[in-house]
């Protein structure tokens, strides 16, 4: 028995000596490892409820290789994570393997890793996680070989120390080159808000709201505002101010309520504000309001509310119109709203979320307040009141057509707006009795009808195809190839039902200066019309896209430039500025 035990020990010792000898011959010292690794986080600190990314960058000693994480590998690399219970991780994402032939198997290409490679892991902090310092440790199990000589398996560890900070603590993205294109950057808006005193923060949001009031998607509601308030019967100044204020209050309530809910629920709405279902719903509301303007029915508050308001249903009507305007603006201002929702969700304070969105809405509503007050002063006595009311109905139908157009087949989309224009013009010009009641009115009505016919014809005539940026369908391999060729990349996330995307297409993307500047980029487009498409979902998740349109810029070294990312509509000057910042 002792002889057998002695023999076993001798064999083990001989094998150990042999392995050490091979290591020496292969250039590995007795204490030297074939694989080294380092771990990196995507953010400078963690917060309860947050998602983040961990990267483990491993380096294989020159002249050696290890088995890749592949079903055909003889000893596949395997990564495990050790972390506190409140921090969970999804399955690691390994890089694609190199396939090479070796003397040990000359007729077969084995999957291996050589040089430096990176493994990414998605992590999440539980909402109930305790604050304080934490350490996350990555353990990489590998076996290194050199030619037909293989060494004993080894376990390489890499740790990273961080902290779980209280909810609402400002965080920032770090290790940008490591995580470019693999994690959603904290928006510029979120970074600025997080590092700005409260008073200045609110002033900044008010100014942002003013800018949003002049985005192209808001324009269809301008004539609707004029049409609605010009039909009000009371021209007293204090009454006009009250109605305009209620209009803006309705708009503010829509978004401030959204902000409070986002802060409570953690921003669960996502990009739903831009979905086709929401856009169809908006169009349906506009059509319903138009039918009311045509006299098919009357939208009135319940009698007990009217009694309490002394019959002033106009105040409640103005408030309701403001609520509707807030919903209508959603697809246009959605990207900005989503960014702000993310910030207030991190704050976790419904009161602060309400206040911030209320301030943003006041900025958006300030020009509308002036427009509503001016419209209410328009002289509309007598029978003209009926004509103006019906004109407002056609304006509402036109706004509905504007929002529905991106969802329709090309032929229907092309002719829908001209049909609304010619129908409204002909009816008001030749059939509306309230306009024909006077000779002057009849003359103006006919002139309006003829002008509407001309406008409809101009809209209906097929236009020559405008020069616009050309895009390739998005393919991850093509993006990777562009990085290897040291060529910067533009990726446009768009959808046929996205109204702001159409404005971007007809604006900056058709600007000759932008087209010329884009010539140095490889350009790829992700068409998110079908949100169930697995490829679209993967791209949206990979780049952290929150809404459409979003344009991402990747520099010649393959790293995304977070500060250049475009979310929503921008003009040509801003587009050129972002493009110039990408080298």
C-alpha positions, 0 to 999 in steps of 0.5 A, spaced: 500 500 500 505 504 501 509 502 495 503 504 491 502 511 494 509 512 493 509 511 486 502 515 485 506 521 488 512 520 484 508 520 478 504 527 480 511 530 481 514 528 475 508 531 471 509 537 475 516 537 473 515 536 466 509 541 465 514 546 469 519 544 463 515 545 458 513 552 461 520 554 461 521 552 454 515 556 452 517 562 455 513 562 461 516 562 468 514 558 473 510 564 477 508 567 470 501 567 468 499 566 460 493 570 461 492 577 465 485 580 466 483 587 468 475 589 469 472 595 468 465 598 469 461 603 465 459 608 470 463 611 476 458 609 481 452 604 482 445 606 484 439 602 486 435 600 480 440 602 475 443 597 470 450 598 468 455 594 464 462 590 466 467 589 461 473 584 463 479 585 458 484 579 458 491 579 454 494 572 452 501 572 452 505 573 445 505 566 442 500 563 446 493 562 445 487 559 449 481 555 448 475 560 446 468 560 449 465 555 443 462 548 443 468 546 438 473 548 443 477 543 447 477 547 453 473 553 453 474 559 456 469 561 462 467 567 466 464 567 472 462 573 477 462 574 484 458 580 487 454 582 493 447 578 493 443 585 491 447 585 484 445 580 479 449 579 472 446 576 465 450 571 461 457 574 459 457 576 452 464 573 449 467 575 442 467 571 436 473 566 436 479 565 431 479 559 427 486 556 426 490 550 425 495 547 429 500 541 429 496 537 434 490 537 429 492 539 422 486 538 419 481 541 423 481 549 425 480 550 432 476 556 436 481 560 440 483 567 443 489 570 442 492 577 444 487 581 447 479 580 447 474 583 451 468 580 455 461 584 456 456 582 462 450 586 463 449 588 471 443 590 475 443 593 482 436 591 486 432 597 488 432 594 495 440 594 495 444 597 501 448 603 499 456 602 501 462 600 498 462 594 494 467 589 490 465 585 484 470 580 482 471 576 475 474 569 474 476 567 468 478 559 467 482 558 461 487 553 458 493 556 454 497 552 449 503 554 444 503 550 438 502 543 440 504 544 447 499 546 452 499 548 460 495 546 466 488 550 466 489 557 470 484 561 474 485 569 472 481 574 477 480 581 476 476 585 481 473 592 481 471 596 487 466 601 487 460 603 491 452 603 491 450 610 492 443 613 494 438 614 489 438 621 485 446 621 486 449 624 480 453 619 476 457 619 469 459 614 464 466 612 464 471 608 460 468 611 454 472 607 449 471 600 452 464 601 452 462 605 446 456 602 442 455 597 448 451 601 453 447 607 453 450 614 455 448 618 460 444 624 456 448 631 456 441 633 458 441 628 464 449 630 466 447 638 466 441 637 470 445 633 475 450 638 476 446 644 476 443 648 482 435 647 482 433 654 480 438 654 474 436 647 473 428 649 472 430 655 468 434 651 463 428 646 463 424 653 461 428 655 456 428 648 453 421 648 453 421 654 449 425 651 444 421 645 443 415 650 442 418 651 435 420 644 433 416 642 426 412 637 429 408 642 433 406 647 427 400 643 426 397 645 432 398 652 431 392 653 426 388 649 431 390 654 437 388 660 432 381 656 430 379 654 437 380 661 441 378 665 435 371 662 436 370 664 444 365 669 445 368 673 450 373 678 448 374 681 455 381 682 457 381 678 463 377 673 460 382 672 455 388 671 459 384 666 463 382 662 457 390 662 455 392 660 462 388 654 462 390 652 455 397 652 458 395 649 464 392 643 461 399 642 457 403 643 463 398 638 467 399 632 461 407 632 462 408 634 469 403 628 471 407 624 466 414 626 470 411 624 477 409 617 474 416 616 471 419 618 478 414 613 481 415 607 476 422 608 474 420 611 467 416 605 465 413 608 459 419 607 454 418 609 447 411 608 447 409 615 447 412 615 440 408 608 438 404 607 432 398 606 437 399 613 440 399 616 434 393 613 431 390 615 438 392 622 437 389 622 430 382 619 433 382 625 438 383 630 433 377 627 428 373 627 434 374 634 436 373 636 429 366 633 429 364 637 435 366 643 431 362 641 425 356 641 430 355 633 430 355 633 438 357 638 443 363 637 448 361 639 455 363 638 462 358 635 466 352 639 469 354 640 476 361 642 474 358 647 469 354 650 475 360 650 480 363 654 474 357 659 473 356 656 466 363 658 464 364 651 460 369 655 456 375 655 461 374 647 462 374 647 454 381 651 454 383 646 459 381 640 455 384 643 449 391 644 453 391 636 455 390 634 448 395 639 445 400 635 450 398 628 447 399 631 440 406 634 442 408 627 445 411 624 438 415 630 437 418 632 444 418 625 445 426 624 445 427 630 450 421 627 454 424 620 455 431 623 457 428 627 462 423 621 464 430 617 465 433 623 470 427 624 474 426 616 475 433 616 478 431 622 482 425 617 485 421 624 487 414 624 484 414 632 487 421 633 483 418 630 477 412 634 477 416 640 478 421 639 472 416 637 467 411 643 469 417 648 468 418 644 461 411 645 459 411 652 461 416 654 457 413 650 451 406 653 453 409 661 453 408 662 445 402 658 445 399 663 451 401 669 446 398 666 440 391 664 444 390 671 447 391 674 440 386 669 437 381 670 442 381 678 440 380 676 433 373 680 431 368 674 429 361 677 430 355 674 428 354 668 422 362 669 422 362 665 428 360 659 425 364 659 419 370 660 423 368 654 428 368 649 421 374 652 419 377 650 425 374 643 424 378 642 418 384 644 421 383 639 426 382 634 420 388 637 417 392 636 423 390 628 424 392 627 417 399 630 418 400 625 424 397 619 420 401 620 414 407 616 416 403 610 417 399 609 411 401 606 404 405 611 400 399 612 395 394 614 400 399 618 404 401 622 398 393 624 397 390 624 404 392 632 405 390 634 398 383 631 399 383 634 406 385 641 403 380 641 397 374 638 401 375 644 406 376 649 401 370 647 397 365 646 402 367 653 406 368 657 399 361 654 396 357 651 400 357 654 407 351 658 408 354 663 414 360 665 409 355 666 403 350 670 407 353 677 405 356 679 398 363 680 401 363 674 405 361 670 399 366 673 394 372 671 399 369 664 400 370 663 393 377 666 393 378 661 398 375 655 395 379 657 389 386 658 393 385 651 396 384 647 389 390 650 387 394 648 394 391 641 393 393 640 386 400 643 388 400 638 394 398 632 389 403 633 384 408 628 384 415 632 386 421 630 383 425 626 388 429 630 392 437 628 393 438 625 400 443 621 404 443 614 402 444 609 407 445 602 408 441 597 412 444 596 419 449 590 420 453 589 426 459 586 421 459 592 417 460 597 422 465 592 425 469 592 418 468 600 418 472 600 424 477 596 422 478 600 416 478 606 420 472 610 417 467 614 422 460 611 422 453 614 422 447 610 424 440 613 424 435 610 428 428 611 424 421 609 423 416 610 418 411 612 423 415 617 426 413 624 425 420 627 427 424 622 423 420 625 416 422 632 418 429 630 419 429 626 412 426 632 409 431 637 412 438 636 414 438 629 411 437 633 404 441 639 405 447 639 400 452 641 406 450 635 410 450 630 404 457 633 403 460 632 410 457 625 410 461 623 405 466 621 409 462 616 414 459 609 413 452 610 414 447 605 416 440 605 418 436 601 423 428 601 420 424 600 427 418 600 423 417 593 426 418 593 433 418 586 433 424 585 429 429 581 433 435 585 429 432 592 431 431 590 438 438 588 438 440 594 435 436 598 440 439 594 446 446 595 444 446 602 443 441 604 448 436 608 444 430 610 447 426 613 442 426 615 434 429 619 431 436 617 434 443 618 430 449 615 433 456 617 431 462 612 431 469 615 430 475 612 426 477 608 432 470 604 433 468 608 439 461 612 439 462 619 441 456 620 446 456 628 446 455 627 438 449 623 439 442 626 436 436 625 439 430 628 436 430 633 431 436 638 429 437 643 424 442 643 419 447 647 423 447 643 429 447 636 425 454 639 421 456 641 428 455 634 431 459 631 425 465 635 425 466 633 432 467 626 430 474 624 427 
